[in-house]
Amino acid sequence: ETGSEDIDILPNGLAFISSGLKYPGMHSFAPDKPGEIFLMDLNEGSPRAVELRISRGFDLASFNPHGISTYVD
């Protein structure tokens, strides 16, 4: 509903997707909904995005993801 803002695909085929970016003056389909991070396994026959749970104590109400990147150790 709020659209994806960015995606980062790991070498193993896992994709992390940020969603819910809001800018002043930009139309939002869900203005009261916080941002989200989704995971998609591109190795699956019919991949689907699954919302990741965000840790307790994180200020989810103000979460407004712009971009995403991963670090592989």
Phi and psi in degrees as a GROMACS rama.xvg file:
@    title "Ramachandran Plot"
@    xaxis  label "Phi"
@    yaxis  label "Psi"
@TYPE xy
-100.956  -5.68958  THR-2
82.1118  155.818  GLY-3
-91.0486  141.263  SER-4
-99.502  -39.2869  GLU-5
-155.726  163.255  ASP-6
-143.475  143.01  ILE-7
-131.333  122.832  ASP-8
-107.8  124.429  ILE-9
-80.1637  159.457  LEU-10
-57.7775  -25.0356  PRO-11
-85.1126  2.663  ASN-12
94.6304  1.22841  GLY-13
-82.9789  132.89  LEU-14
-116.139  131.117  ALA-15
-106.669  130.48  PHE-16
-124.61  127.003  ILE-17
-95.1948  143.981  SER-18
-147.425  150.585  SER-19
101.22  18.4034  GLY-20
-62.5667  135.289  LEU-21
-128.237  132.042  LYS-22
-120.024  144.607  TYR-23
-58.898  132.997  PRO-24
85.4253  -9.49094  GLY-25
-95.8078  131.677  MET-26
-61.0477  136.552  HIS-27
-125.333  131.344  SER-28
-77.0779  -19.018  PHE-29
-140.766  71.9219  ALA-30
-62.8514  -23.4654  PRO-31
-97.8493  -0.0664254  ASP-32
-91.7916  131.204  LYS-33
-71.4298  165.227  PRO-34
-65.9285  166.573  GLY-35
-142.456  158.979  GLU-36
-121.614  131.525  ILE-37
-115.609  154.794  PHE-38
-120.995  135.531  LEU-39
-134.312  128.865  MET-40
-94.2535  104.883  ASP-41
-74.4985  -3.79358  LEU-42
-82.2026  -14.7589  ASN-43
-75.0947  152.785  GLU-44
-61.6594  -40.4812  GLY-45
-129.169  77.921  SER-46
-62.1816  144.04  PRO-47
-137.648  148.562  ARG-48
-79.4946  131.491  ALA-49
-118.514  126.852  VAL-50
-68.1953  131.649  GLU-51
-86.3888  140.003  LEU-52
-77.1624  139.317  ARG-53
-101.117  138.6  ILE-54
-53.4235  147.756  SER-55
-61.31  149.762  ARG-56
90.0542  -11.6886  GLY-57
-81.8722  138.244  PHE-58
-77.2618  79.4271  ASP-59
-65.8472  -31.566  LEU-60
-60.0281  -31.1912  ALA-61
-103.586  9.62975  SER-62
-70.0749  118.269  PHE-63
-139.129  73.8209  ASN-64
-66.6289  132.317  PRO-65
-127.059  102.342  HIS-66
86.9592  167.797  GLY-67
-160.716  144.125  ILE-68
-146.127  157.348  SER-69
-123.416  158.235  THR-70
-125.517  122.5  TYR-71
-105.461  123.376  VAL-72
